[in-house]
């Protein structure tokens, strides 16, 4: 085999090994590449205690209890509920009925101990610059639902 042939074989083998390594890494991460899991997904997947993950859903109305810096609340997705305990300062947007993503670990009793809590703003949020531009064009007026969103419905309707 010539020098050029050996070089091509080595380059081909190197590309093959890198491709195999990338495929193995991606297949190993398919279950963990998730922004968050809902309470229903946690219940259906029988997540093992101690597993670190992100829990996402709505803060259940009437579930928030504060004791010093410890806050307990329940996160629901409408089907299942997970109790969450968090010690620290909560974000300003945190409140009952609001979307939340908690990062932490599942406990043996099925509750969730959060290390950090992120409050999600609702779909009506729009940066001031965008709202001003839409108002100037006459596309959107204050009090109207933001473009691309549906108006909120009353419970039970």
Protein Blocks (a to p, Z undefined) as FASTA:
>chain_A
ZZklmmmmmmmmmmmmmmmmmmmmmmmmmmmmcfbdcfklmmmnopaehiacddddddde
hiaccehjaccddddehjaccddddeddddfklcghiacdddddddfkopacdfbdcddd
dfkbccfklmmmmmmnopacghiacehiacdddehZZ
